[in-house]
Amino acid sequence: NAGVTQTPKFQVLKTGQSMTLQCAQDMNHEYMSWYRQDPGMGLRLIHYSVGAGITDQGEVPNGYNVSRSTTEDFPLRLLSAAPSQTSVYFCASSYSVMNTEAFFGQGTRLTVV
Amino acid sequence: AQSVSQHNHHVILSEAASLELGCNYSYGGTVNLFWYVQYPGQHLQLLLKYFSGDPLVKGIKGFEAEFIKSKFSFNLRKPSVQWSDTAEYFCAVNGGDYKLSFGAGTTVTVRA
């Protein structure tokens, strides 16, 4: 059972480039989310999804897009990378909204130069 | 939306010392409470969770936490730390609005 799989693990982008961070889970979880982790700020929610076809914004959504065409996949798109988006990105999934724990992927370390 | 406050930014301990990390949250309704740990270079792993029932929760690796509703707190404790407990610890709160909120994290360094 792979759990939550993120690719790539590391990425360097130039300012203005676009890219997609991939996230897949094999636990048939309805709820998926993306966080960014920055020193001294904990994890901040970027976007989340409560099921296929349903997404919503979190705390820091600007500059990012998401879609959820299947239960398994929840890609995060950076439209035009900026140095402020240099961060570690984590994808998480959980069975439902309440009374369940979130499982995290291994993270993607993104550097924008 | 809920907010989560962790009292300590960095804690340095010697092996066998006791550890207590503070966590307070702002949400007044029903909450799920979590402590996650992140070892250097790794992803977040669940230490323990509280959904309902006994407010004293035991987790993995000898950790426990106590939910005090009147104080909006969920403090993490371990009676005797080991060098392998060196990690970053995050308190998280889910208030049922689809948004799991994290504190800023506490870095714990255990000296051998």
Interface residues (C-beta under 8 A of the other chain):
Chain A: Y31 S33 Y35 G40 M41 G42 L43 R44 L45 Y48 V50 D56 G58 E59 F90 A92 V97 M98 N99 T100 E101 A102 F104 G105 Q106 G107
Chain B: V4 Q6 H9 T30 N32 F34 Y36 Q42 H43 L44 Q45 L46 K49 F51 S52 F90 A92 N94 G96 Y98 K99 L100 S101 F102 G103 A104 G105
